[in-house]
Amino acid sequence: LAVVQLFPAAPAPGSAADLADLAALRDWQGRRTPAECARAQAETSPSYDNFFGRLSPFPRPLPDRANVFFSLLAADAGAANQILKRRYQRPRPFLRDAALTPCITKPKGFAYPSGHATVAYLYGLVLSDLVPARRAAFLARGAEGGLDRVIGGVHHPSDVAASRALAEGLYEALQGVPAYRKELEALRRLLD
């Protein structure tokens, strides 16, 4: 995909953008609340239910067809994400600055871009296709899922910003896939 091939690098270590990332993380660490940390911890598994269970337009439990669709969507986003993580190999913020202490489980692997944030925002975009009237709520929840990775201390803000760009690129690519459009029609019939 062009979105992966042309994806920009993370901010260079010591650059103004990189230093701003670290300053923002220190700021969040100083003001995050136990409730915010608990929410971020609850999202350490990037599943549909963890991100959108409370806003889901589908009946509960999530119908099998929708569960398979969102699982495959997450797998595809994860594959694109892993290509970029291996390419840029940006260390997690807590490995770069000993003053940063995550309030959630420390993940392994590289930081840029955030896989969780990519999945959360991509889910928000797809749900907006399914229920356009709720677009603002879905996109806000997707953005919150990314911010929670910053609040939790495991991603730089620029990791999350890059994830949003990646999700938007993947979403745009999906628009040209007939099977995706057909599956959306099938999923619309499952909505509450």
Biotite code that builds the C-alpha atoms (Angstrom):
import biotite.structure as struc

atoms = struc.array([
    struc.Atom([0.000, 0.000, 0.000], chain_id="A", res_id=1, res_name="LEU", atom_name="CA", element="C"),
    struc.Atom([1.175, 3.501, -0.805], chain_id="A", res_id=2, res_name="ALA", atom_name="CA", element="C"),
    struc.Atom([0.287, 4.683, 2.696], chain_id="A", res_id=3, res_name="VAL", atom_name="CA", element="C"),
    struc.Atom([2.935, 2.331, 4.137], chain_id="A", res_id=4, res_name="VAL", atom_name="CA", element="C"),
    struc.Atom([5.523, 2.900, 1.410], chain_id="A", res_id=5, res_name="GLN", atom_name="CA", element="C"),
    struc.Atom([5.383, 6.692, 1.711], chain_id="A", res_id=6, res_name="LEU", atom_name="CA", element="C"),
    struc.Atom([4.881, 6.923, 5.471], chain_id="A", res_id=7, res_name="PHE", atom_name="CA", element="C"),
    struc.Atom([7.115, 9.562, 7.111], chain_id="A", res_id=8, res_name="PRO", atom_name="CA", element="C"),
    struc.Atom([9.686, 8.794, 9.777], chain_id="A", res_id=9, res_name="ALA", atom_name="CA", element="C"),
    struc.Atom([9.257, 9.498, 13.474], chain_id="A", res_id=10, res_name="ALA", atom_name="CA", element="C"),
    struc.Atom([10.731, 12.736, 14.794], chain_id="A", res_id=11, res_name="PRO", atom_name="CA", element="C"),
    struc.Atom([14.516, 12.526, 14.961], chain_id="A", res_id=12, res_name="ALA", atom_name="CA", element="C"),
    struc.Atom([15.943, 12.025, 18.469], chain_id="A", res_id=13, res_name="PRO", atom_name="CA", element="C"),
    struc.Atom([16.695, 15.400, 20.004], chain_id="A", res_id=14, res_name="GLY", atom_name="CA", element="C"),
    struc.Atom([14.673, 17.338, 17.405], chain_id="A", res_id=15, res_name="SER", atom_name="CA", element="C"),
    struc.Atom([12.216, 20.008, 18.525], chain_id="A", res_id=16, res_name="ALA", atom_name="CA", element="C"),
    struc.Atom([9.300, 17.640, 17.820], chain_id="A", res_id=17, res_name="ALA", atom_name="CA", element="C"),
    struc.Atom([10.956, 14.839, 19.780], chain_id="A", res_id=18, res_name="ASP", atom_name="CA", element="C"),
    struc.Atom([11.647, 17.089, 22.763], chain_id="A", res_id=19, res_name="LEU", atom_name="CA", element="C"),
    struc.Atom([8.049, 18.336, 22.637], chain_id="A", res_id=20, res_name="ALA", atom_name="CA", element="C"),
    struc.Atom([6.893, 14.697, 22.755], chain_id="A", res_id=21, res_name="ASP", atom_name="CA", element="C"),
    struc.Atom([8.893, 14.026, 25.901], chain_id="A", res_id=22, res_name="LEU", atom_name="CA", element="C"),
    struc.Atom([7.708, 17.262, 27.530], chain_id="A", res_id=23, res_name="ALA", atom_name="CA", element="C"),
    struc.Atom([4.083, 16.349, 26.802], chain_id="A", res_id=24, res_name="ALA", atom_name="CA", element="C"),
    struc.Atom([4.587, 12.902, 28.320], chain_id="A", res_id=25, res_name="LEU", atom_name="CA", element="C"),
    struc.Atom([6.069, 14.426, 31.497], chain_id="A", res_id=26, res_name="ARG", atom_name="CA", element="C"),
    struc.Atom([3.106, 16.798, 31.668], chain_id="A", res_id=27, res_name="ASP", atom_name="CA", element="C"),
    struc.Atom([0.593, 13.960, 31.337], chain_id="A", res_id=28, res_name="TRP", atom_name="CA", element="C"),
    struc.Atom([2.467, 11.922, 33.926], chain_id="A", res_id=29, res_name="GLN", atom_name="CA", element="C"),
    struc.Atom([2.131, 14.789, 36.386], chain_id="A", res_id=30, res_name="GLY", atom_name="CA", element="C"),
    struc.Atom([-1.609, 15.264, 35.925], chain_id="A", res_id=31, res_name="ARG", atom_name="CA", element="C"),
    struc.Atom([-3.097, 11.937, 34.869], chain_id="A", res_id=32, res_name="ARG", atom_name="CA", element="C"),
    struc.Atom([-5.717, 10.551, 37.201], chain_id="A", res_id=33, res_name="THR", atom_name="CA", element="C"),
    struc.Atom([-6.163, 7.019, 38.524], chain_id="A", res_id=34, res_name="PRO", atom_name="CA", element="C"),
    struc.Atom([-9.388, 6.799, 36.484], chain_id="A", res_id=35, res_name="ALA", atom_name="CA", element="C"),
    struc.Atom([-7.538, 7.720, 33.286], chain_id="A", res_id=36, res_name="GLU", atom_name="CA", element="C"),
    struc.Atom([-4.857, 5.131, 34.015], chain_id="A", res_id=37, res_name="CYS", atom_name="CA", element="C"),
    struc.Atom([-7.538, 2.505, 34.711], chain_id="A", res_id=38, res_name="ALA", atom_name="CA", element="C"),
    struc.Atom([-9.250, 3.294, 31.399], chain_id="A", res_id=39, res_name="ARG", atom_name="CA", element="C"),
    struc.Atom([-5.921, 3.062, 29.543], chain_id="A", res_id=40, res_name="ALA", atom_name="CA", element="C"),
    struc.Atom([-5.108, -0.231, 31.279], chain_id="A", res_id=41, res_name="GLN", atom_name="CA", element="C"),
    struc.Atom([-8.505, -1.643, 30.297], chain_id="A", res_id=42, res_name="ALA", atom_name="CA", element="C"),
    struc.Atom([-7.599, -0.953, 26.667], chain_id="A", res_id=43, res_name="GLU", atom_name="CA", element="C"),
    struc.Atom([-4.252, -2.771, 26.634], chain_id="A", res_id=44, res_name="THR", atom_name="CA", element="C"),
    struc.Atom([-5.918, -5.408, 24.461], chain_id="A", res_id=45, res_name="SER", atom_name="CA", element="C"),
    struc.Atom([-6.993, -3.498, 21.328], chain_id="A", res_id=46, res_name="PRO", atom_name="CA", element="C"),
    struc.Atom([-10.290, -5.295, 20.788], chain_id="A", res_id=47, res_name="SER", atom_name="CA", element="C"),
    struc.Atom([-13.510, -3.914, 19.389], chain_id="A", res_id=48, res_name="TYR", atom_name="CA", element="C"),
    struc.Atom([-15.278, -4.368, 22.729], chain_id="A", res_id=49, res_name="ASP", atom_name="CA", element="C"),
    struc.Atom([-12.510, -2.627, 24.668], chain_id="A", res_id=50, res_name="ASN", atom_name="CA", element="C"),
    struc.Atom([-12.585, 0.405, 22.383], chain_id="A", res_id=51, res_name="PHE", atom_name="CA", element="C"),
    struc.Atom([-16.219, 0.591, 21.265], chain_id="A", res_id=52, res_name="PHE", atom_name="CA", element="C"),
    struc.Atom([-18.253, -1.785, 23.418], chain_id="A", res_id=53, res_name="GLY", atom_name="CA", element="C"),
    struc.Atom([-20.098, 1.024, 25.186], chain_id="A", res_id=54, res_name="ARG", atom_name="CA", element="C"),
    struc.Atom([-20.775, 2.913, 21.914], chain_id="A", res_id=55, res_name="LEU", atom_name="CA", element="C"),
    struc.Atom([-21.371, -0.047, 19.647], chain_id="A", res_id=56, res_name="SER", atom_name="CA", element="C"),
    struc.Atom([-24.279, 0.233, 17.224], chain_id="A", res_id=57, res_name="PRO", atom_name="CA", element="C"),
    struc.Atom([-24.507, -3.569, 17.150], chain_id="A", res_id=58, res_name="PHE", atom_name="CA", element="C"),
    struc.Atom([-26.508, -5.792, 19.500], chain_id="A", res_id=59, res_name="PRO", atom_name="CA", element="C"),
    struc.Atom([-24.660, -7.432, 22.367], chain_id="A", res_id=60, res_name="ARG", atom_name="CA", element="C"),
    struc.Atom([-22.921, -9.756, 22.223], chain_id="A", res_id=61, res_name="PRO", atom_name="CA", element="C"),
    struc.Atom([-21.299, -8.579, 19.011], chain_id="A", res_id=62, res_name="LEU", atom_name="CA", element="C"),
    struc.Atom([-22.663, -10.705, 16.131], chain_id="A", res_id=63, res_name="PRO", atom_name="CA", element="C"),
    struc.Atom([-20.155, -13.235, 14.791], chain_id="A", res_id=64, res_name="ASP", atom_name="CA", element="C"),
    struc.Atom([-19.984, -11.625, 11.359], chain_id="A", res_id=65, res_name="ARG", atom_name="CA", element="C"),
    struc.Atom([-19.156, -8.220, 12.872], chain_id="A", res_id=66, res_name="ALA", atom_name="CA", element="C"),
    struc.Atom([-16.633, -9.795, 15.245], chain_id="A", res_id=67, res_name="ASN", atom_name="CA", element="C"),
    struc.Atom([-14.820, -11.479, 12.352], chain_id="A", res_id=68, res_name="VAL", atom_name="CA", element="C"),
    struc.Atom([-14.891, -8.274, 10.287], chain_id="A", res_id=69, res_name="PHE", atom_name="CA", element="C"),
    struc.Atom([-13.403, -6.094, 13.036], chain_id="A", res_id=70, res_name="PHE", atom_name="CA", element="C"),
    struc.Atom([-10.832, -8.761, 13.950], chain_id="A", res_id=71, res_name="SER", atom_name="CA", element="C"),
    struc.Atom([-9.652, -8.937, 10.339], chain_id="A", res_id=72, res_name="LEU", atom_name="CA", element="C"),
    struc.Atom([-9.577, -5.140, 10.147], chain_id="A", res_id=73, res_name="LEU", atom_name="CA", element="C"),
    struc.Atom([-7.385, -5.025, 13.259], chain_id="A", res_id=74, res_name="ALA", atom_name="CA", element="C"),
    struc.Atom([-5.089, -7.718, 11.854], chain_id="A", res_id=75, res_name="ALA", atom_name="CA", element="C"),
    struc.Atom([-4.615, -5.796, 8.605], chain_id="A", res_id=76, res_name="ASP", atom_name="CA", element="C"),
    struc.Atom([-3.948, -2.547, 10.488], chain_id="A", res_id=77, res_name="ALA", atom_name="CA", element="C"),
    struc.Atom([-1.529, -4.402, 12.754], chain_id="A", res_id=78, res_name="GLY", atom_name="CA", element="C"),
    struc.Atom([0.397, -5.790, 9.795], chain_id="A", res_id=79, res_name="ALA", atom_name="CA", element="C"),
    struc.Atom([0.828, -2.313, 8.304], chain_id="A", res_id=80, res_name="ALA", atom_name="CA", element="C"),
    struc.Atom([1.804, -0.987, 11.701], chain_id="A", res_id=81, res_name="ASN", atom_name="CA", element="C"),
    struc.Atom([4.451, -3.660, 12.238], chain_id="A", res_id=82, res_name="GLN", atom_name="CA", element="C"),
    struc.Atom([6.106, -2.838, 8.914], chain_id="A", res_id=83, res_name="ILE", atom_name="CA", element="C"),
    struc.Atom([6.493, 0.763, 10.069], chain_id="A", res_id=84, res_name="LEU", atom_name="CA", element="C"),
    struc.Atom([7.620, -0.155, 13.580], chain_id="A", res_id=85, res_name="LYS", atom_name="CA", element="C"),
    struc.Atom([10.382, -2.345, 12.140], chain_id="A", res_id=86, res_name="ARG", atom_name="CA", element="C"),
    struc.Atom([11.345, 0.332, 9.629], chain_id="A", res_id=87, res_name="ARG", atom_name="CA", element="C"),
    struc.Atom([11.683, 3.194, 12.116], chain_id="A", res_id=88, res_name="TYR", atom_name="CA", element="C"),
    struc.Atom([12.470, 1.345, 15.373], chain_id="A", res_id=89, res_name="GLN", atom_name="CA", element="C"),
    struc.Atom([11.610, 4.205, 17.692], chain_id="A", res_id=90, res_name="ARG", atom_name="CA", element="C"),
    struc.Atom([12.050, 3.143, 21.324], chain_id="A", res_id=91, res_name="PRO", atom_name="CA", element="C"),
    struc.Atom([9.190, 3.459, 23.772], chain_id="A", res_id=92, res_name="ARG", atom_name="CA", element="C"),
    struc.Atom([9.288, 6.721, 25.747], chain_id="A", res_id=93, res_name="PRO", atom_name="CA", element="C"),
    struc.Atom([9.958, 5.018, 29.086], chain_id="A", res_id=94, res_name="PHE", atom_name="CA", element="C"),
    struc.Atom([13.070, 3.425, 27.569], chain_id="A", res_id=95, res_name="LEU", atom_name="CA", element="C"),
    struc.Atom([14.337, 6.839, 26.488], chain_id="A", res_id=96, res_name="ARG", atom_name="CA", element="C"),
    struc.Atom([13.667, 8.828, 29.656], chain_id="A", res_id=97, res_name="ASP", atom_name="CA", element="C"),
    struc.Atom([14.035, 7.242, 33.084], chain_id="A", res_id=98, res_name="ALA", atom_name="CA", element="C"),
    struc.Atom([11.766, 9.930, 34.574], chain_id="A", res_id=99, res_name="ALA", atom_name="CA", element="C"),
    struc.Atom([8.820, 8.546, 32.607], chain_id="A", res_id=100, res_name="LEU", atom_name="CA", element="C"),
    struc.Atom([6.916, 5.811, 34.417], chain_id="A", res_id=101, res_name="THR", atom_name="CA", element="C"),
    struc.Atom([3.934, 4.209, 32.661], chain_id="A", res_id=102, res_name="PRO", atom_name="CA", element="C"),
    struc.Atom([0.790, 3.685, 34.719], chain_id="A", res_id=103, res_name="CYS", atom_name="CA", element="C"),
    struc.Atom([-0.230, 0.729, 32.543], chain_id="A", res_id=104, res_name="ILE", atom_name="CA", element="C"),
    struc.Atom([1.434, -2.534, 31.558], chain_id="A", res_id=105, res_name="THR", atom_name="CA", element="C"),
    struc.Atom([4.636, -1.830, 29.645], chain_id="A", res_id=106, res_name="LYS", atom_name="CA", element="C"),
    struc.Atom([4.343, -3.180, 26.112], chain_id="A", res_id=107, res_name="PRO", atom_name="CA", element="C"),
    struc.Atom([7.220, -4.684, 24.201], chain_id="A", res_id=108, res_name="LYS", atom_name="CA", element="C"),
    struc.Atom([8.300, -3.606, 20.756], chain_id="A", res_id=109, res_name="GLY", atom_name="CA", element="C"),
    struc.Atom([8.777, -0.250, 19.129], chain_id="A", res_id=110, res_name="PHE", atom_name="CA", element="C"),
    struc.Atom([6.681, 2.866, 19.577], chain_id="A", res_id=111, res_name="ALA", atom_name="CA", element="C"),
    struc.Atom([6.112, 4.422, 16.154], chain_id="A", res_id=112, res_name="TYR", atom_name="CA", element="C"),
    struc.Atom([3.317, 4.352, 15.149], chain_id="A", res_id=113, res_name="PRO", atom_name="CA", element="C"),
    struc.Atom([0.948, 3.113, 17.835], chain_id="A", res_id=114, res_name="SER", atom_name="CA", element="C"),
    struc.Atom([-0.886, -0.055, 16.878], chain_id="A", res_id=115, res_name="GLY", atom_name="CA", element="C"),
    struc.Atom([-3.617, 0.535, 19.459], chain_id="A", res_id=116, res_name="HIS", atom_name="CA", element="C"),
    struc.Atom([-4.231, 4.068, 18.221], chain_id="A", res_id=117, res_name="ALA", atom_name="CA", element="C"),
    struc.Atom([-4.319, 2.923, 14.599], chain_id="A", res_id=118, res_name="THR", atom_name="CA", element="C"),
    struc.Atom([-6.937, 0.279, 15.345], chain_id="A", res_id=119, res_name="VAL", atom_name="CA", element="C"),
    struc.Atom([-9.045, 2.575, 17.552], chain_id="A", res_id=120, res_name="ALA", atom_name="CA", element="C"),
    struc.Atom([-9.185, 5.333, 14.962], chain_id="A", res_id=121, res_name="TYR", atom_name="CA", element="C"),
    struc.Atom([-9.747, 2.941, 12.049], chain_id="A", res_id=122, res_name="LEU", atom_name="CA", element="C"),
    struc.Atom([-12.650, 1.373, 13.940], chain_id="A", res_id=123, res_name="TYR", atom_name="CA", element="C"),
    struc.Atom([-14.064, 4.864, 14.468], chain_id="A", res_id=124, res_name="GLY", atom_name="CA", element="C"),
    struc.Atom([-13.847, 5.633, 10.756], chain_id="A", res_id=125, res_name="LEU", atom_name="CA", element="C"),
    struc.Atom([-15.533, 2.368, 9.757], chain_id="A", res_id=126, res_name="VAL", atom_name="CA", element="C"),
    struc.Atom([-18.291, 2.780, 12.344], chain_id="A", res_id=127, res_name="LEU", atom_name="CA", element="C"),
    struc.Atom([-18.850, 6.263, 10.905], chain_id="A", res_id=128, res_name="SER", atom_name="CA", element="C"),
    struc.Atom([-19.498, 4.622, 7.538], chain_id="A", res_id=129, res_name="ASP", atom_name="CA", element="C"),
    struc.Atom([-22.046, 2.349, 9.152], chain_id="A", res_id=130, res_name="LEU", atom_name="CA", element="C"),
    struc.Atom([-23.820, 5.026, 11.199], chain_id="A", res_id=131, res_name="VAL", atom_name="CA", element="C"),
    struc.Atom([-22.942, 8.467, 9.779], chain_id="A", res_id=132, res_name="PRO", atom_name="CA", element="C"),
    struc.Atom([-25.141, 10.284, 12.307], chain_id="A", res_id=133, res_name="ALA", atom_name="CA", element="C"),
    struc.Atom([-22.810, 9.128, 15.085], chain_id="A", res_id=134, res_name="ARG", atom_name="CA", element="C"),
    struc.Atom([-19.565, 10.038, 13.298], chain_id="A", res_id=135, res_name="ARG", atom_name="CA", element="C"),
    struc.Atom([-18.466, 12.654, 15.844], chain_id="A", res_id=136, res_name="ALA", atom_name="CA", element="C"),
    struc.Atom([-18.867, 10.237, 18.772], chain_id="A", res_id=137, res_name="ALA", atom_name="CA", element="C"),
    struc.Atom([-17.083, 7.394, 16.986], chain_id="A", res_id=138, res_name="PHE", atom_name="CA", element="C"),
    struc.Atom([-14.131, 9.552, 15.919], chain_id="A", res_id=139, res_name="LEU", atom_name="CA", element="C"),
    struc.Atom([-13.860, 11.106, 19.374], chain_id="A", res_id=140, res_name="ALA", atom_name="CA", element="C"),
    struc.Atom([-13.733, 7.636, 20.923], chain_id="A", res_id=141, res_name="ARG", atom_name="CA", element="C"),
    struc.Atom([-11.107, 6.533, 18.399], chain_id="A", res_id=142, res_name="GLY", atom_name="CA", element="C"),
    struc.Atom([-9.008, 9.587, 19.260], chain_id="A", res_id=143, res_name="ALA", atom_name="CA", element="C"),
    struc.Atom([-9.468, 8.908, 22.972], chain_id="A", res_id=144, res_name="GLU", atom_name="CA", element="C"),
    struc.Atom([-8.164, 5.363, 22.475], chain_id="A", res_id=145, res_name="GLY", atom_name="CA", element="C"),
    struc.Atom([-4.968, 6.859, 21.048], chain_id="A", res_id=146, res_name="GLY", atom_name="CA", element="C"),
    struc.Atom([-4.645, 9.514, 23.735], chain_id="A", res_id=147, res_name="LEU", atom_name="CA", element="C"),
    struc.Atom([-4.946, 6.820, 26.377], chain_id="A", res_id=148, res_name="ASP", atom_name="CA", element="C"),
    struc.Atom([-1.650, 5.379, 25.126], chain_id="A", res_id=149, res_name="ARG", atom_name="CA", element="C"),
    struc.Atom([0.001, 8.757, 25.802], chain_id="A", res_id=150, res_name="VAL", atom_name="CA", element="C"),
    struc.Atom([-1.693, 9.146, 29.180], chain_id="A", res_id=151, res_name="ILE", atom_name="CA", element="C"),
    struc.Atom([-0.573, 5.624, 30.056], chain_id="A", res_id=152, res_name="GLY", atom_name="CA", element="C"),
    struc.Atom([3.014, 6.624, 29.239], chain_id="A", res_id=153, res_name="GLY", atom_name="CA", element="C"),
    struc.Atom([3.714, 4.029, 26.550], chain_id="A", res_id=154, res_name="VAL", atom_name="CA", element="C"),
    struc.Atom([3.573, 6.201, 23.403], chain_id="A", res_id=155, res_name="HIS", atom_name="CA", element="C"),
    struc.Atom([4.781, 9.618, 22.339], chain_id="A", res_id=156, res_name="HIS", atom_name="CA", element="C"),
    struc.Atom([2.102, 12.037, 21.095], chain_id="A", res_id=157, res_name="PRO", atom_name="CA", element="C"),
    struc.Atom([3.675, 11.910, 17.617], chain_id="A", res_id=158, res_name="SER", atom_name="CA", element="C"),
    struc.Atom([3.284, 8.101, 17.609], chain_id="A", res_id=159, res_name="ASP", atom_name="CA", element="C"),
    struc.Atom([-0.436, 8.616, 18.068], chain_id="A", res_id=160, res_name="VAL", atom_name="CA", element="C"),
    struc.Atom([-0.647, 11.390, 15.476], chain_id="A", res_id=161, res_name="ALA", atom_name="CA", element="C"),
    struc.Atom([1.097, 9.100, 12.999], chain_id="A", res_id=162, res_name="ALA", atom_name="CA", element="C"),
    struc.Atom([-1.370, 6.347, 13.841], chain_id="A", res_id=163, res_name="SER", atom_name="CA", element="C"),
    struc.Atom([-4.276, 8.568, 12.961], chain_id="A", res_id=164, res_name="ARG", atom_name="CA", element="C"),
    struc.Atom([-2.652, 9.329, 9.598], chain_id="A", res_id=165, res_name="ALA", atom_name="CA", element="C"),
    struc.Atom([-2.066, 5.609, 9.050], chain_id="A", res_id=166, res_name="LEU", atom_name="CA", element="C"),
    struc.Atom([-5.679, 4.768, 9.938], chain_id="A", res_id=167, res_name="ALA", atom_name="CA", element="C"),
    struc.Atom([-6.935, 7.432, 7.536], chain_id="A", res_id=168, res_name="GLU", atom_name="CA", element="C"),
    struc.Atom([-4.697, 6.068, 4.760], chain_id="A", res_id=169, res_name="GLY", atom_name="CA", element="C"),
    struc.Atom([-5.850, 2.506, 5.355], chain_id="A", res_id=170, res_name="LEU", atom_name="CA", element="C"),
    struc.Atom([-9.470, 3.632, 5.458], chain_id="A", res_id=171, res_name="TYR", atom_name="CA", element="C"),
    struc.Atom([-9.058, 5.508, 2.183], chain_id="A", res_id=172, res_name="GLU", atom_name="CA", element="C"),
    struc.Atom([-7.537, 2.403, 0.580], chain_id="A", res_id=173, res_name="ALA", atom_name="CA", element="C"),
    struc.Atom([-10.499, 0.316, 1.778], chain_id="A", res_id=174, res_name="LEU", atom_name="CA", element="C"),
    struc.Atom([-12.911, 2.580, -0.083], chain_id="A", res_id=175, res_name="GLN", atom_name="CA", element="C"),
    struc.Atom([-11.660, 1.135, -3.356], chain_id="A", res_id=176, res_name="GLY", atom_name="CA", element="C"),
    struc.Atom([-12.127, -2.502, -2.296], chain_id="A", res_id=177, res_name="VAL", atom_name="CA", element="C"),
    struc.Atom([-15.482, -3.908, -3.500], chain_id="A", res_id=178, res_name="PRO", atom_name="CA", element="C"),
    struc.Atom([-15.448, -6.663, -0.867], chain_id="A", res_id=179, res_name="ALA", atom_name="CA", element="C"),
    struc.Atom([-15.193, -4.017, 1.877], chain_id="A", res_id=180, res_name="TYR", atom_name="CA", element="C"),
    struc.Atom([-18.198, -2.096, 0.533], chain_id="A", res_id=181, res_name="ARG", atom_name="CA", element="C"),
    struc.Atom([-20.168, -5.338, 0.241], chain_id="A", res_id=182, res_name="LYS", atom_name="CA", element="C"),
    struc.Atom([-19.322, -6.329, 3.798], chain_id="A", res_id=183, res_name="GLU", atom_name="CA", element="C"),
    struc.Atom([-20.442, -2.924, 5.091], chain_id="A", res_id=184, res_name="LEU", atom_name="CA", element="C"),
    struc.Atom([-23.830, -3.547, 3.512], chain_id="A", res_id=185, res_name="GLU", atom_name="CA", element="C"),
    struc.Atom([-24.057, -6.904, 5.278], chain_id="A", res_id=186, res_name="ALA", atom_name="CA", element="C"),
    struc.Atom([-23.038, -5.312, 8.588], chain_id="A", res_id=187, res_name="LEU", atom_name="CA", element="C"),
    struc.Atom([-25.685, -2.582, 8.243], chain_id="A", res_id=188, res_name="ARG", atom_name="CA", element="C"),
    struc.Atom([-28.331, -5.314, 8.362], chain_id="A", res_id=189, res_name="ARG", atom_name="CA", element="C"),
    struc.Atom([-26.980, -6.351, 11.789], chain_id="A", res_id=190, res_name="LEU", atom_name="CA", element="C"),
    struc.Atom([-27.257, -2.933, 13.415], chain_id="A", res_id=191, res_name="LEU", atom_name="CA", element="C"),
    struc.Atom([-29.587, -2.344, 16.361], chain_id="A", res_id=192, res_name="ASP", atom_name="CA", element="C"),
])
